[in-house]
Amino acid sequence: MERMERTGPGEPGEGPAGPARVPGGVDGRPDGAVSARARPAALASFAYTAADEEKRRGVRRMKTTATGLLLLVALVYVLATWARSAGVGGWPGFVAAAAEAGMVGALADWFAVTALFKRPLGLPIPHTAIIPTKKDQLGASLGSFVGENFLSGEVVRGRIQALGIGGRLGAWLADPDHADRVSAELATALRGAMTVLRDSDVQAVVGEAITRRAEAAEVAPGLGKMLERIVADGGHRKVVDLICVRAHDWLVRHGDSVMDAVQGGAPGWTPRFVDKRVGERVYKELLRFVTEMRDMPGHPARASIDTFLTDFAADLQTDSDTRARVERLKSEILGRSEVQDVIASAWSSVRAMIITAAEDEQSELRLRARASLMTLGARLATDGRLQAKLEGWLEDAAVYVVTTYRAEITSLISDTVASWDADQTSRKIEAHIGRDLQFIRINGTVVGALAGLLIYTVSRAFGA
């Protein structure tokens, strides 16, 4: 019987039950053929390993046991039949009936088990060699089963709700060691991202984004509001004080230059001593004016500056000509190569700062990230509303993924199964479940014998 089971066409290279060919198979190729590129990759990931061969040896041992039990029952039947024909009464009939039914059960289960993997005795019996010939359909059915029963929105949503991810995640993050681990992983990911990104590409994107944003937004009204607030709060007075001090100091140091400039602008026909007296007078008056502005907070010139800045702030917000001039000035400034270089180089500084902070465990970035993670964890662990919100996001995201990409996910199962070699698939499956299937043969022999004995006993009891 062992030879009967091993000579079926399910073995590689034997009989008509070779690799299954299903019309319109994988990727629409004729006869279910898998592309030359796809098949080696699929076979490489579905190789028949040494562990599979060890399991297959265990299957062979169980086959030998099941076949030996069948032969034993057959021998018992022969001996019981011989004893009954020899005139022995009583027990030979019961034993022969049990043995006969045991042989029928053993043969029926042998046929059923063998039909899963090959054609029994090599005969082209319909609905045999099920795994090699129906592999692709089984893969498609498995994909459909997974899609309907595991990738439905209700199943995914219910599973996520049962997990209680919000509270568990919060308790996990609240642990300082876990927060350190997450912050370290985030720092590693950040460093990796900074390394992968090309500076030239990022600089171009940053420069374009800043320039486009600046060009799209009108700056004059905003500047006007800011200047109006500064003047109202008196924030400009320190600037005026600084200008007055610096102007006074400059005049003191460069008095000769001021007087020479005044004298140089005088008409040529005026006497030199008159020009000198005029220059000295102008210088003294100018120095007096600046000194008074510096020392007198209520100086009329300061009030004039306040009025000028107030009017200018209003013009920036309401006067169309002033706003247009500011926009032209803004465009000219943004268009200068020096400004573009500064914008582009900003990324290099930011990148270096981020990498340095990510690498330093005691940096402000790492410490703040750790503290934020622990705070978030503590809130998640105790705040039911926050837990519900997080779990709702996760549920919606998971349901969206499984409902939107269900066909792609299930096709991964069906396409992968279709790409497997039929004979190798049969051998691998048999190696994993064949030992249990041989117990079916043994059970069939025992149950058949008991059923036969029971039927024979009942028949004798009713005089049949």
C-alpha positions as CSV (number, residue, x, y, z in Angstrom):
1,M,0.0,0.0,0.0
2,E,2.9,2.3,0.7
3,R,4.0,1.9,-2.9
4,M,0.4,2.5,-4.1
5,E,0.4,5.9,-2.3
6,R,3.8,7.0,-3.6
7,T,3.4,6.2,-7.2
8,G,0.6,8.7,-7.9
9,P,1.3,11.6,-10.3
10,G,1.5,14.1,-7.5
11,E,5.3,13.7,-7.3
12,P,7.4,16.1,-9.3
13,G,7.6,15.2,-13.0
14,E,5.1,12.4,-12.9
15,G,1.7,11.9,-14.5
16,P,-0.9,14.3,-15.7
17,A,-1.3,16.1,-12.4
18,G,1.8,18.2,-12.8
19,P,1.7,22.0,-12.3
20,A,-1.8,23.2,-12.4
21,R,-2.7,25.4,-15.4
22,V,-5.8,27.5,-14.9
23,P,-7.0,29.5,-18.0
24,G,-6.4,33.2,-17.6
25,G,-4.2,32.7,-14.6
26,V,-1.9,35.1,-12.9
27,D,-1.7,38.5,-14.5
28,G,-4.0,37.3,-17.3
29,R,-1.3,35.1,-18.8
30,P,-2.6,32.0,-20.7
31,D,-2.9,28.8,-18.7
32,G,-2.1,30.5,-15.5
33,A,1.6,30.8,-16.4
34,V,3.6,33.0,-14.1
35,S,6.1,35.4,-15.6
36,A,9.7,34.3,-15.7
37,R,10.6,37.2,-13.3
38,A,7.8,36.5,-10.8
39,R,8.1,32.7,-10.6
40,P,11.8,32.6,-9.4
41,A,11.1,35.2,-6.7
42,A,8.0,33.3,-5.6
43,L,9.8,30.0,-5.5
44,A,12.7,31.5,-3.7
45,S,10.3,32.6,-0.9
46,F,8.5,29.2,-0.9
47,A,11.5,26.9,-1.0
48,Y,11.3,23.3,0.2
49,T,13.7,23.4,3.1
50,A,15.5,20.9,5.2
51,A,12.9,21.3,8.0
52,D,10.2,20.4,5.5
53,E,12.1,17.3,4.4
54,E,12.4,16.2,8.1
55,K,8.7,16.7,8.5
56,R,8.1,14.7,5.3
57,R,10.1,11.8,6.8
58,G,7.8,11.9,9.8
59,V,4.9,11.7,7.3
60,R,6.4,8.6,5.7
61,R,6.7,6.9,9.0
62,M,3.1,7.6,9.8
63,K,2.2,6.3,6.3
64,T,4.0,3.1,7.1
65,T,2.1,2.8,10.4
66,A,-1.2,3.4,8.8
67,T,-0.4,1.0,5.9
68,G,0.9,-1.6,8.4
69,L,-2.4,-1.4,10.3
70,L,-4.3,-1.9,7.1
71,L,-2.2,-5.0,6.3
72,L,-2.7,-6.3,9.8
73,V,-6.5,-6.0,9.5
74,A,-6.3,-7.7,6.1
75,L,-4.3,-10.5,7.6
76,V,-6.9,-10.8,10.5
77,Y,-9.7,-10.9,7.9
78,V,-7.9,-13.7,6.0
79,L,-7.3,-15.8,9.2
80,A,-10.9,-15.2,10.5
81,T,-12.4,-16.2,7.1
82,W,-10.2,-19.2,7.0
83,A,-11.2,-20.2,10.5
84,R,-14.9,-19.8,9.7
85,S,-14.6,-21.9,6.5
86,A,-12.8,-24.5,8.6
87,G,-15.9,-24.9,10.7
88,V,-14.9,-22.8,13.7
89,G,-18.1,-21.3,15.0
90,G,-18.8,-18.1,17.0
91,W,-16.0,-15.6,17.1
92,P,-14.6,-15.9,13.5
93,G,-17.7,-14.3,12.1
94,F,-17.4,-11.3,14.4
95,V,-13.7,-10.9,13.8
96,A,-14.1,-11.2,10.0
97,A,-16.9,-8.6,10.0
98,A,-14.8,-6.2,12.0
99,A,-11.7,-6.8,9.9
100,E,-13.7,-6.4,6.7
101,A,-15.2,-3.1,7.7
102,G,-11.8,-1.9,9.0
103,M,-10.3,-2.6,5.6
104,V,-13.1,-0.7,3.9
105,G,-12.6,2.3,6.2
106,A,-8.9,2.2,5.8
107,L,-9.1,2.1,2.0
108,A,-11.8,4.9,1.9
109,D,-9.7,7.2,4.1
110,W,-6.5,6.3,2.1
111,F,-8.3,7.4,-1.1
112,A,-9.6,10.6,0.5
113,V,-6.2,11.6,1.9
114,T,-4.3,10.6,-1.2
115,A,-6.8,12.5,-3.4
116,L,-5.8,15.8,-1.7
117,F,-2.2,15.6,-3.1
118,K,-2.2,13.3,-6.1
119,R,-4.2,10.9,-8.2
120,P,-4.7,7.6,-6.4
121,L,-2.9,4.8,-8.4
122,G,-2.3,7.4,-11.1
123,L,-5.9,7.0,-12.3
124,P,-7.5,10.2,-13.8
125,I,-10.4,10.0,-11.3
126,P,-12.4,13.2,-11.2
127,H,-11.9,15.5,-8.1
128,T,-8.6,14.0,-7.2
129,A,-5.1,15.7,-6.9
130,I,-7.1,18.6,-5.4
131,I,-4.2,20.8,-4.2
132,P,-2.1,20.6,-7.4
133,T,-5.0,21.1,-9.7
134,K,-7.1,23.6,-7.6
135,K,-4.2,25.5,-6.1
136,D,-5.1,28.8,-7.8
137,Q,-8.8,28.5,-7.0
138,L,-7.9,27.7,-3.4
139,G,-5.7,30.8,-3.3
140,A,-8.5,32.9,-4.6
141,S,-10.9,31.4,-2.1
142,L,-8.5,32.0,0.7
143,G,-8.1,35.7,-0.4
144,S,-11.8,36.1,-0.5
145,F,-12.3,34.5,2.8
146,V,-9.7,36.8,4.4
147,G,-11.2,39.8,2.8
148,E,-14.8,39.0,3.9
149,N,-14.0,37.8,7.4
150,F,-10.9,39.7,8.5
151,L,-10.7,42.9,6.4
152,S,-14.2,44.2,6.9
153,G,-14.8,47.6,8.6
154,E,-16.9,46.1,11.4
155,V,-14.3,43.5,12.3
156,V,-11.4,45.9,12.3
157,R,-13.2,48.5,14.2
158,G,-14.4,46.0,16.8
159,R,-10.9,44.6,17.2
160,I,-9.3,48.0,17.8
161,Q,-12.0,48.9,20.3
162,A,-11.3,45.7,22.2
163,L,-7.6,46.4,22.4
164,G,-8.0,49.6,24.3
165,I,-5.0,51.1,22.5
166,G,-5.3,54.6,24.0
167,G,-5.0,53.6,27.6
168,R,-2.3,51.0,27.0
169,L,-0.3,53.4,24.8
170,G,-0.6,56.1,27.5
171,A,0.6,53.8,30.3
172,W,3.5,52.7,28.1
173,L,4.6,56.2,27.2
174,A,4.3,57.5,30.7
175,D,7.2,55.2,31.7
176,P,10.5,57.2,31.6
177,D,12.4,54.3,30.0
178,H,9.9,54.0,27.2
179,A,9.8,57.7,26.7
180,D,13.6,57.6,26.4
181,R,13.4,54.8,23.9
182,V,10.8,56.6,21.7
183,S,12.7,59.9,21.8
184,A,15.9,58.0,20.8
185,E,14.2,56.3,17.9
186,L,12.7,59.6,16.8
187,A,16.1,61.2,17.0
188,T,17.6,58.4,14.9
189,A,14.8,58.8,12.3
190,L,15.3,62.5,12.2
191,R,19.0,62.2,11.7
192,G,18.4,59.7,8.9
193,A,15.9,62.0,7.2
194,M,18.4,64.9,7.5
195,T,21.1,62.7,6.0
196,V,19.0,61.4,3.1
197,L,17.7,64.8,2.1
198,R,19.9,66.6,-0.4
199,D,20.7,70.2,0.7
200,S,20.4,71.6,-2.8
201,D,16.8,70.2,-3.2
202,V,15.7,71.4,0.2
203,Q,17.3,74.8,-0.2
204,A,15.5,75.2,-3.5
205,V,12.2,74.2,-2.0
206,V,12.6,76.4,1.1
207,G,13.7,79.4,-0.9
208,E,10.8,79.0,-3.3
209,A,8.3,78.6,-0.5
210,I,9.6,81.6,1.4
211,T,9.7,83.8,-1.7
212,R,6.3,82.7,-2.9
213,R,4.8,83.3,0.5
214,A,6.4,86.7,0.8
215,E,5.3,87.7,-2.6
216,A,1.7,86.5,-2.1
217,A,1.2,88.4,1.2
218,E,1.0,92.2,1.3
219,V,3.3,93.4,4.0
220,A,2.4,97.1,4.2
221,P,-0.8,96.8,6.3
222,G,0.9,94.5,8.7
223,L,3.8,96.8,9.0
224,G,1.5,99.7,9.6
225,K,-0.4,98.0,12.4
226,M,2.8,97.0,14.0
227,L,4.3,100.5,13.8
228,E,1.0,102.0,15.1
229,R,1.2,99.7,18.2
230,I,4.8,100.6,18.7
231,V,4.2,104.3,18.6
232,A,1.1,104.0,20.9
233,D,3.2,102.0,23.5
234,G,6.1,104.4,23.2
235,G,8.4,101.7,22.1
236,H,10.1,103.9,19.5
237,R,11.3,106.4,22.0
238,K,14.4,104.3,23.0
239,V,15.3,104.3,19.3
240,V,15.0,108.1,19.2
241,D,17.1,108.4,22.3
242,L,19.8,106.2,20.8
243,I,19.8,108.2,17.6
244,C,20.0,111.5,19.5
245,V,22.9,110.2,21.7
246,R,24.8,108.9,18.7
247,A,24.2,112.1,16.7
248,H,25.4,114.3,19.6
249,D,28.6,112.2,20.0
250,W,29.2,112.3,16.2
251,L,28.8,116.1,16.1
252,V,31.2,116.5,19.0
253,R,33.9,114.4,17.3
254,H,33.4,115.7,13.8
255,G,32.7,119.5,14.4
256,D,35.5,120.6,12.0
257,S,34.0,118.4,9.3
258,V,30.5,120.0,9.7
259,M,31.9,123.5,9.7
260,D,34.1,122.8,6.6
261,A,31.0,121.4,4.8
262,V,29.0,124.6,5.6
263,Q,31.9,126.8,4.4
264,G,32.3,124.8,1.3
265,G,28.7,125.4,0.3
266,A,29.0,129.1,0.7
267,P,29.1,131.4,-2.4
268,G,32.5,132.2,-3.8
269,W,32.1,136.0,-3.4
270,T,31.6,136.0,0.4
271,P,34.6,136.7,2.6
272,R,36.4,133.8,4.2
273,F,35.9,135.1,7.8
274,V,32.1,135.4,7.1
275,D,32.0,131.8,5.9
276,K,33.8,130.7,9.0
277,R,31.5,132.6,11.3
278,V,28.5,131.2,9.5
279,G,29.9,127.6,9.8
280,E,30.6,128.0,13.5
281,R,27.1,129.4,14.0
282,V,25.4,126.6,12.1
283,Y,27.5,124.0,14.0
284,K,26.6,125.4,17.4
285,E,22.9,125.7,16.6
286,L,22.9,122.1,15.3
287,L,24.8,120.8,18.4
288,R,22.4,122.7,20.7
289,F,19.4,121.3,18.9
290,V,20.6,117.7,19.1
291,T,21.6,118.2,22.8
292,E,18.2,119.5,23.7
293,M,16.5,116.6,21.9
294,R,18.7,114.2,23.8
295,D,18.1,115.8,27.2
296,M,14.4,116.9,26.8
297,P,11.8,114.1,26.5
298,G,9.2,116.7,25.8
299,H,11.1,118.4,23.0
300,P,8.9,119.6,20.1
301,A,11.0,117.7,17.6
302,R,10.2,114.4,19.4
303,A,6.5,115.2,19.2
304,S,7.0,115.8,15.5
305,I,8.6,112.4,15.1
306,D,5.7,110.8,16.9
307,T,3.3,112.6,14.6
308,F,5.3,111.5,11.5
309,L,5.4,107.9,12.6
310,T,1.7,107.9,13.4
311,D,0.8,109.3,10.0
312,F,3.2,106.9,8.3
313,A,1.6,103.9,10.1
314,A,-1.8,105.1,8.9
315,D,-0.6,105.6,5.3
316,L,0.8,102.0,5.3
317,Q,-2.6,100.7,6.1
318,T,-4.8,103.0,4.0
319,D,-2.8,104.9,1.4
320,S,-2.6,103.0,-1.9
321,D,0.5,104.8,-3.2
322,T,2.4,104.1,0.0
323,R,1.4,100.5,0.0
324,A,2.4,100.1,-3.7
325,R,5.8,101.6,-3.0
326,V,6.3,99.2,-0.1
327,E,5.4,96.2,-2.3
328,R,7.8,97.4,-5.0
329,L,10.5,97.7,-2.4
330,K,9.7,94.2,-1.0
331,S,10.0,92.7,-4.5
332,E,13.3,94.4,-5.1
333,I,14.7,93.2,-1.9
334,L,13.5,89.6,-2.5
335,G,14.9,89.6,-6.0
336,R,18.4,90.4,-4.9
337,S,20.8,87.5,-5.1
338,E,22.2,88.2,-1.6
339,V,18.7,87.8,-0.1
340,Q,18.1,84.6,-2.0
341,D,21.5,83.2,-0.8
342,V,20.6,84.1,2.8
343,I,17.2,82.3,2.4
344,A,18.9,79.2,0.8
345,S,21.6,79.1,3.4
346,A,19.1,79.1,6.2
347,W,18.4,75.4,5.6
348,S,22.1,74.5,6.2
349,S,22.0,76.2,9.6
350,V,18.7,74.6,10.6
351,R,19.9,71.2,9.4
352,A,23.1,71.4,11.4
353,M,21.2,72.6,14.5
354,I,18.6,69.8,14.2
355,I,21.3,67.1,13.8
356,T,23.3,68.4,16.7
357,A,20.3,68.5,18.9
358,A,19.2,65.0,17.8
359,E,22.5,63.5,18.6
360,D,22.9,65.1,22.1
361,E,20.8,63.2,24.7
362,Q,20.8,66.3,26.9
363,S,19.9,68.7,24.2
364,E,16.8,70.9,24.7
365,L,15.1,69.2,21.8
366,R,15.6,65.7,23.2
367,L,14.6,66.7,26.7
368,R,11.5,68.5,25.5
369,A,10.5,65.6,23.3
370,R,10.9,63.2,26.2
371,A,8.9,65.4,28.5
372,S,6.2,65.9,25.9
373,L,6.0,62.1,25.4
374,M,5.6,61.4,29.1
375,T,3.0,64.2,29.5
376,L,1.1,62.8,26.5
377,G,1.3,59.3,28.0
378,A,0.0,60.5,31.4
379,R,-2.9,62.2,29.8
380,L,-3.7,59.2,27.6
381,A,-3.6,56.9,30.6
382,T,-6.2,58.9,32.5
383,D,-8.2,61.0,30.0
384,G,-11.0,59.0,28.6
385,R,-12.0,61.6,26.1
386,L,-8.4,61.7,24.7
387,Q,-8.3,57.9,24.6
388,A,-11.6,57.9,22.7
389,K,-10.4,60.5,20.2
390,L,-7.1,58.6,19.5
391,E,-8.9,55.3,19.1
392,G,-11.4,56.9,16.8
393,W,-8.6,58.2,14.6
394,L,-7.0,54.8,14.6
395,E,-10.3,53.0,13.8
396,D,-11.1,55.4,11.0
397,A,-7.6,55.1,9.5
398,A,-7.6,51.3,9.7
399,V,-11.1,51.0,8.3
400,Y,-10.2,53.3,5.4
401,V,-7.1,51.2,4.6
402,V,-8.9,47.8,4.7
403,T,-11.9,49.0,2.8
404,T,-10.0,51.0,0.2
405,Y,-7.2,48.5,-0.4
406,R,-9.0,45.3,0.4
407,A,-8.7,44.1,-3.2
408,E,-5.0,44.7,-3.3
409,I,-4.4,43.0,0.1
410,T,-6.4,39.9,-0.9
411,S,-4.8,39.8,-4.3
412,L,-1.5,39.5,-2.6
413,I,-2.7,36.2,-1.2
414,S,-4.2,34.9,-4.4
415,D,-1.4,36.1,-6.6
416,T,1.3,34.6,-4.3
417,V,-0.4,31.2,-4.1
418,A,-0.9,31.3,-7.9
419,S,2.9,31.9,-8.4
420,W,3.8,28.8,-6.4
421,D,4.8,25.7,-8.2
422,A,2.0,23.2,-7.9
423,D,4.1,20.1,-7.1
424,Q,6.2,21.9,-4.6
425,T,3.2,23.4,-3.0
426,S,1.6,20.0,-2.6
427,R,4.8,18.5,-1.1
428,K,5.2,21.4,1.3
429,I,1.6,21.2,2.5
430,E,1.7,17.5,2.8
431,A,4.9,17.8,4.9
432,H,3.2,20.1,7.3
433,I,-0.2,18.4,7.7
434,G,0.4,14.9,6.3
435,R,1.2,13.3,9.6
436,D,-2.2,14.3,11.0
437,L,-3.9,13.1,7.9
438,Q,-2.4,9.7,8.4
439,F,-4.1,9.5,11.8
440,I,-7.3,9.9,9.8
441,R,-6.4,6.6,8.0
442,I,-5.7,4.9,11.4
443,N,-8.9,6.3,12.9
444,G,-10.8,5.2,9.8
445,T,-9.5,1.6,10.2
446,V,-10.4,1.5,13.9
447,V,-13.8,3.2,13.5
448,G,-14.6,1.0,10.5
449,A,-13.8,-2.1,12.4
450,L,-15.9,-1.1,15.4
451,A,-18.8,-0.1,13.1
452,G,-18.6,-3.4,11.2
453,L,-18.5,-5.4,14.5
454,L,-21.6,-3.4,15.7
455,I,-23.5,-4.0,12.5
456,Y,-22.7,-7.7,12.5
457,T,-23.6,-8.0,16.2
458,V,-27.0,-6.3,15.7
459,S,-27.7,-8.4,12.6
460,R,-27.0,-11.6,14.5
461,A,-29.1,-10.4,17.4
462,F,-32.1,-9.9,15.1
463,G,-31.4,-13.3,13.4
464,A,-30.3,-11.9,10.1
